[in-house]
């Protein structure tokens, strides 16, 4: 039991010590080097091998082995007192200048990091907002109906919505969104003609490239219903049947606008002969909120 309590104590104390040390580092203004030099300014960044220190003279990368001591100060007057204690010659105006310059440059770094975070959030916002897309599509028939209806063309309109708003946090890249799609396609080869009005909906995945600005790979599976109007010579028939659309493609966003190129597989069920086709879509999307 004592060992367990000791472990719990360390679990509580270690994060607290880490925060304290981090705060000390962020407010450290005076650095004494191993050669006796004294620097006044601000430590902007620290890692296992070096610190980045800034003052009115610029930015310096200092190796950890060159640092003898770091003094934590709250204002430049405390930096002056440290110089007095160390018996170093100094100019109060220069110390103040270096302190304020380091402080200003640290604030610049903070603002830059915040701006970068906002930019990344903007890039992700296509997944938290409703998007409407329009595209043209061309399908080449495969299977038994290839000779009768070799190809079809049409137009599609789709609505995409990410699900981040449901969980209230940034999505994991495996978390899907939802797509609702409607479209019109016509297959025609004399004397046969088939008009298709298709409606489908399902899950949509966006997989970002390693570099955030390179766009997304798109995967989607959309079950739905197709309404068929079939004409061949004097024969006419209308029906509705199950359909499935599968998408794989690429999209790239510029602000609120997205351009995309999708490969598409289309399956339309029929009790006698199924209609299968492979083709592609090319279109443009726009965030509407």
Secondary structure as UniProt FT lines:
FT   HELIX           2..26
FT   STRAND          28..33
FT   TURN            34..35
FT   STRAND          38..40
FT   STRAND          42..46
FT   STRAND          50..55
FT   TURN            56..57
FT   STRAND          58..63
FT   HELIX           64..66
FT   STRAND          67..72
FT   HELIX           76..86
FT   HELIX           92..124
FT   HELIX           125..127
FT   STRAND          130..142
FT   TURN            144..148
FT   STRAND          151..161
FT   HELIX           164..167
FT   TURN            173..174
FT   STRAND          177..189
FT   TURN            190..191
FT   STRAND          192..208
FT   HELIX           212..214
FT   STRAND          216..232
FT   TURN            233..234
FT   STRAND          235..254
FT   TURN            255..256
FT   STRAND          257..268
FT   STRAND          275..287
//
